């Protein structure tokens, strides 16, 4: 009897242990630093937090506004954030100088770099830039790549006057007629001009023969090596967030407005719609959000070597990986 009682007790403990709920697994606290202040480009991440895309991957995501792609590279390189958002050029240059990062998503595969002006200037083609003044900022990626636009379109550089100024001054200079156009973002300065009630025109670098990979999501090599499952879950959550933004852009803007109520709803949505159109390049069409195509990255590397002082003997695809994308 004693042996039977012991056996029954043992079975009872197993059954009770099987039925008793275990502790809920705690979500991993993950941080993302953006490339710039919150705008249309960033709204899908806030939607992903609001609609559970990240929570379903057991991720508790905090998002920090950025101060430029280079800064995001530095912060993630110093492990001040888990993931960062930077343009491919800043990432590749940073890595070539020793920052141990790799892109885990090639987010925008068509460049948003553009020549932006008022419709009244008559700029419709690259050739129309001759005889015009362009507002540019010294040392930035746009200014460094502009000679590639000149070369690709057979322009006479001596007939285009570059007027150097700080980035915030470019839109006022163009609105006031001190310059005819500026080098900026088709999802950014274009709408800053239109917010002032003026009609803007934009010539995208990508349409002028100078396409580079745009925004990437990157992580420290230690994170990729030591926590691959976390990286995979974050990437899956991010794909979910951007797919949700594609399906309902208004929801993405609403999620961002809850965090930053002073955003202009209409302008922010227009920015997002432009960015959704930059997700794919011809080489990544149909491959899914975040996919990196070798030809896009090789072309970007070649342009960076020629125009942005990238010094590396690494293959272009060593700066990015597709291994964490949902299958």
Secondary structure as a PSIPRED ss2 file (coil, helix, strand):
# PSIPRED VFORMAT (PSIPRED V4.0)

   1 X C   1.000  0.000  0.000
   2 X H   0.000  1.000  0.000
   3 X H   0.000  1.000  0.000
   4 X H   0.000  1.000  0.000
   5 X H   0.000  1.000  0.000
   6 X H   0.000  1.000  0.000
   7 X H   0.000  1.000  0.000
   8 X H   0.000  1.000  0.000
   9 X H   0.000  1.000  0.000
  10 X H   0.000  1.000  0.000
  11 X H   0.000  1.000  0.000
  12 X H   0.000  1.000  0.000
  13 X H   0.000  1.000  0.000
  14 X H   0.000  1.000  0.000
  15 X H   0.000  1.000  0.000
  16 X H   0.000  1.000  0.000
  17 X H   0.000  1.000  0.000
  18 X H   0.000  1.000  0.000
  19 X H   0.000  1.000  0.000
  20 X C   1.000  0.000  0.000
  21 X C   1.000  0.000  0.000
  22 X C   1.000  0.000  0.000
  23 X C   1.000  0.000  0.000
  24 X C   1.000  0.000  0.000
  25 X C   1.000  0.000  0.000
  26 X C   1.000  0.000  0.000
  27 X C   1.000  0.000  0.000
  28 X E   0.000  0.000  1.000
  29 X E   0.000  0.000  1.000
  30 X E   0.000  0.000  1.000
  31 X E   0.000  0.000  1.000
  32 X E   0.000  0.000  1.000
  33 X E   0.000  0.000  1.000
  34 X C   1.000  0.000  0.000
  35 X C   1.000  0.000  0.000
  36 X C   1.000  0.000  0.000
  37 X C   1.000  0.000  0.000
  38 X C   1.000  0.000  0.000
  39 X C   1.000  0.000  0.000
  40 X H   0.000  1.000  0.000
  41 X H   0.000  1.000  0.000
  42 X H   0.000  1.000  0.000
  43 X H   0.000  1.000  0.000
  44 X H   0.000  1.000  0.000
  45 X H   0.000  1.000  0.000
  46 X H   0.000  1.000  0.000
  47 X H   0.000  1.000  0.000
  48 X H   0.000  1.000  0.000
  49 X H   0.000  1.000  0.000
  50 X H   0.000  1.000  0.000
  51 X C   1.000  0.000  0.000
  52 X C   1.000  0.000  0.000
  53 X C   1.000  0.000  0.000
  54 X C   1.000  0.000  0.000
  55 X H   0.000  1.000  0.000
  56 X H   0.000  1.000  0.000
  57 X H   0.000  1.000  0.000
  58 X C   1.000  0.000  0.000
  59 X E   0.000  0.000  1.000
  60 X E   0.000  0.000  1.000
  61 X E   0.000  0.000  1.000
  62 X E   0.000  0.000  1.000
  63 X E   0.000  0.000  1.000
  64 X E   0.000  0.000  1.000
  65 X C   1.000  0.000  0.000
  66 X C   1.000  0.000  0.000
  67 X C   1.000  0.000  0.000
  68 X C   1.000  0.000  0.000
  69 X H   0.000  1.000  0.000
  70 X H   0.000  1.000  0.000
  71 X H   0.000  1.000  0.000
  72 X H   0.000  1.000  0.000
  73 X H   0.000  1.000  0.000
  74 X H   0.000  1.000  0.000
  75 X H   0.000  1.000  0.000
  76 X H   0.000  1.000  0.000
  77 X H   0.000  1.000  0.000
  78 X C   1.000  0.000  0.000
  79 X C   1.000  0.000  0.000
  80 X C   1.000  0.000  0.000
  81 X C   1.000  0.000  0.000
  82 X C   1.000  0.000  0.000
  83 X E   0.000  0.000  1.000
  84 X E   0.000  0.000  1.000
  85 X E   0.000  0.000  1.000
  86 X E   0.000  0.000  1.000
  87 X E   0.000  0.000  1.000
  88 X H   0.000  1.000  0.000
  89 X H   0.000  1.000  0.000
  90 X H   0.000  1.000  0.000
  91 X H   0.000  1.000  0.000
  92 X H   0.000  1.000  0.000
  93 X H   0.000  1.000  0.000
  94 X H   0.000  1.000  0.000
  95 X H   0.000  1.000  0.000
  96 X H   0.000  1.000  0.000
  97 X C   1.000  0.000  0.000
  98 X C   1.000  0.000  0.000
  99 X C   1.000  0.000  0.000
 100 X C   1.000  0.000  0.000
 101 X E   0.000  0.000  1.000
 102 X E   0.000  0.000  1.000
 103 X E   0.000  0.000  1.000
 104 X E   0.000  0.000  1.000
 105 X E   0.000  0.000  1.000
 106 X E   0.000  0.000  1.000
 107 X C   1.000  0.000  0.000
 108 X C   1.000  0.000  0.000
 109 X C   1.000  0.000  0.000
 110 X C   1.000  0.000  0.000
 111 X C   1.000  0.000  0.000
 112 X C   1.000  0.000  0.000
 113 X E   0.000  0.000  1.000
 114 X E   0.000  0.000  1.000
 115 X E   0.000  0.000  1.000
 116 X E   0.000  0.000  1.000
 117 X E   0.000  0.000  1.000
 118 X E   0.000  0.000  1.000
 119 X H   0.000  1.000  0.000
 120 X H   0.000  1.000  0.000
 121 X H   0.000  1.000  0.000
 122 X C   1.000  0.000  0.000
 123 X C   1.000  0.000  0.000
 124 X C   1.000  0.000  0.000
 125 X C   1.000  0.000  0.000
 126 X H   0.000  1.000  0.000
 127 X H   0.000  1.000  0.000
 128 X H   0.000  1.000  0.000
 129 X H   0.000  1.000  0.000
 130 X C   1.000  0.000  0.000
 131 X C   1.000  0.000  0.000
 132 X C   1.000  0.000  0.000
 133 X E   0.000  0.000  1.000
 134 X E   0.000  0.000  1.000
 135 X E   0.000  0.000  1.000
 136 X E   0.000  0.000  1.000
 137 X C   1.000  0.000  0.000
 138 X C   1.000  0.000  0.000
 139 X C   1.000  0.000  0.000
 140 X C   1.000  0.000  0.000
 141 X H   0.000  1.000  0.000
 142 X H   0.000  1.000  0.000
 143 X H   0.000  1.000  0.000
 144 X H   0.000  1.000  0.000
 145 X H   0.000  1.000  0.000
 146 X H   0.000  1.000  0.000
 147 X H   0.000  1.000  0.000
 148 X H   0.000  1.000  0.000
 149 X H   0.000  1.000  0.000
 150 X H   0.000  1.000  0.000
 151 X H   0.000  1.000  0.000
 152 X H   0.000  1.000  0.000
 153 X C   1.000  0.000  0.000
 154 X C   1.000  0.000  0.000
 155 X C   1.000  0.000  0.000
 156 X C   1.000  0.000  0.000
 157 X H   0.000  1.000  0.000
 158 X H   0.000  1.000  0.000
 159 X H   0.000  1.000  0.000
 160 X C   1.000  0.000  0.000
 161 X E   0.000  0.000  1.000
 162 X E   0.000  0.000  1.000
 163 X E   0.000  0.000  1.000
 164 X E   0.000  0.000  1.000
 165 X C   1.000  0.000  0.000
 166 X C   1.000  0.000  0.000
 167 X C   1.000  0.000  0.000
 168 X C   1.000  0.000  0.000
 169 X H   0.000  1.000  0.000
 170 X H   0.000  1.000  0.000
 171 X H   0.000  1.000  0.000
 172 X H   0.000  1.000  0.000
 173 X H   0.000  1.000  0.000
 174 X H   0.000  1.000  0.000
 175 X H   0.000  1.000  0.000
 176 X C   1.000  0.000  0.000
 177 X C   1.000  0.000  0.000
 178 X C   1.000  0.000  0.000
 179 X C   1.000  0.000  0.000
 180 X C   1.000  0.000  0.000
 181 X E   0.000  0.000  1.000
 182 X E   0.000  0.000  1.000
 183 X E   0.000  0.000  1.000
 184 X E   0.000  0.000  1.000
 185 X E   0.000  0.000  1.000
 186 X C   1.000  0.000  0.000
 187 X C   1.000  0.000  0.000
 188 X C   1.000  0.000  0.000
 189 X H   0.000  1.000  0.000
 190 X H   0.000  1.000  0.000
 191 X H   0.000  1.000  0.000
 192 X H   0.000  1.000  0.000
 193 X H   0.000  1.000  0.000
 194 X H   0.000  1.000  0.000
 195 X C   1.000  0.000  0.000
 196 X C   1.000  0.000  0.000
 197 X C   1.000  0.000  0.000
 198 X C   1.000  0.000  0.000
 199 X C   1.000  0.000  0.000
 200 X E   0.000  0.000  1.000
 201 X E   0.000  0.000  1.000
 202 X E   0.000  0.000  1.000
 203 X E   0.000  0.000  1.000
 204 X E   0.000  0.000  1.000
 205 X H   0.000  1.000  0.000
 206 X H   0.000  1.000  0.000
 207 X H   0.000  1.000  0.000
 208 X H   0.000  1.000  0.000
 209 X C   1.000  0.000  0.000
 210 X C   1.000  0.000  0.000
 211 X C   1.000  0.000  0.000
 212 X C   1.000  0.000  0.000
 213 X C   1.000  0.000  0.000
 214 X C   1.000  0.000  0.000
 215 X E   0.000  0.000  1.000
 216 X E   0.000  0.000  1.000
 217 X E   0.000  0.000  1.000
 218 X E   0.000  0.000  1.000
 219 X E   0.000  0.000  1.000
 220 X E   0.000  0.000  1.000
 221 X H   0.000  1.000  0.000
 222 X H   0.000  1.000  0.000
 223 X H   0.000  1.000  0.000
 224 X H   0.000  1.000  0.000
 225 X H   0.000  1.000  0.000
 226 X H   0.000  1.000  0.000
 227 X C   1.000  0.000  0.000
 228 X H   0.000  1.000  0.000
 229 X H   0.000  1.000  0.000
 230 X H   0.000  1.000  0.000
 231 X H   0.000  1.000  0.000
 232 X H   0.000  1.000  0.000
 233 X H   0.000  1.000  0.000
 234 X H   0.000  1.000  0.000
 235 X H   0.000  1.000  0.000
 236 X H   0.000  1.000  0.000
 237 X H   0.000  1.000  0.000
 238 X H   0.000  1.000  0.000
 239 X H   0.000  1.000  0.000
 240 X H   0.000  1.000  0.000
 241 X H   0.000  1.000  0.000
 242 X H   0.000  1.000  0.000
 243 X H   0.000  1.000  0.000
 244 X H   0.000  1.000  0.000
 245 X H   0.000  1.000  0.000
 246 X H   0.000  1.000  0.000
 247 X H   0.000  1.000  0.000
 248 X C   1.000  0.000  0.000
 249 X H   0.000  1.000  0.000
 250 X H   0.000  1.000  0.000
 251 X H   0.000  1.000  0.000
 252 X H   0.000  1.000  0.000
 253 X H   0.000  1.000  0.000
 254 X H   0.000  1.000  0.000
 255 X H   0.000  1.000  0.000
 256 X H   0.000  1.000  0.000
 257 X H   0.000  1.000  0.000
 258 X H   0.000  1.000  0.000
 259 X H   0.000  1.000  0.000
 260 X C   1.000  0.000  0.000
 261 X C   1.000  0.000  0.000
 262 X C   1.000  0.000  0.000
 263 X C   1.000  0.000  0.000
 264 X C   1.000  0.000  0.000
 265 X H   0.000  1.000  0.000
 266 X H   0.000  1.000  0.000
 267 X H   0.000  1.000  0.000
 268 X H   0.000  1.000  0.000
 269 X H   0.000  1.000  0.000
 270 X H   0.000  1.000  0.000
 271 X H   0.000  1.000  0.000
 272 X H   0.000  1.000  0.000
 273 X H   0.000  1.000  0.000
 274 X H   0.000  1.000  0.000
 275 X H   0.000  1.000  0.000
 276 X H   0.000  1.000  0.000
 277 X C   1.000  0.000  0.000
 278 X C   1.000  0.000  0.000
 279 X C   1.000  0.000  0.000
 280 X C   1.000  0.000  0.000
 281 X C   1.000  0.000  0.000
 282 X C   1.000  0.000  0.000
 283 X C   1.000  0.000  0.000
 284 X C   1.000  0.000  0.000
 285 X C   1.000  0.000  0.000
 286 X C   1.000  0.000  0.000
 287 X C   1.000  0.000  0.000
 288 X C   1.000  0.000  0.000
 289 X C   1.000  0.000  0.000
 290 X E   0.000  0.000  1.000
 291 X C   1.000  0.000  0.000
 292 X C   1.000  0.000  0.000
 293 X C   1.000  0.000  0.000
 294 X H   0.000  1.000  0.000
 295 X H   0.000  1.000  0.000
 296 X H   0.000  1.000  0.000
 297 X H   0.000  1.000  0.000
 298 X H   0.000  1.000  0.000
 299 X H   0.000  1.000  0.000
 300 X H   0.000  1.000  0.000
 301 X H   0.000  1.000  0.000
 302 X H   0.000  1.000  0.000
 303 X H   0.000  1.000  0.000
 304 X H   0.000  1.000  0.000
 305 X H   0.000  1.000  0.000
 306 X H   0.000  1.000  0.000
 307 X H   0.000  1.000  0.000
 308 X C   1.000  0.000  0.000
 309 X C   1.000  0.000  0.000
 310 X C   1.000  0.000  0.000
 311 X C   1.000  0.000  0.000
 312 X C   1.000  0.000  0.000
 313 X C   1.000  0.000  0.000
 314 X C   1.000  0.000  0.000
 315 X C   1.000  0.000  0.000
 316 X H   0.000  1.000  0.000
 317 X H   0.000  1.000  0.000
 318 X H   0.000  1.000  0.000
 319 X H   0.000  1.000  0.000
 320 X E   0.000  0.000  1.000
 321 X C   1.000  0.000  0.000
 322 X C   1.000  0.000  0.000
 323 X C   1.000  0.000  0.000
 324 X C   1.000  0.000  0.000
 325 X C   1.000  0.000  0.000
 326 X C   1.000  0.000  0.000
 327 X C   1.000  0.000  0.000
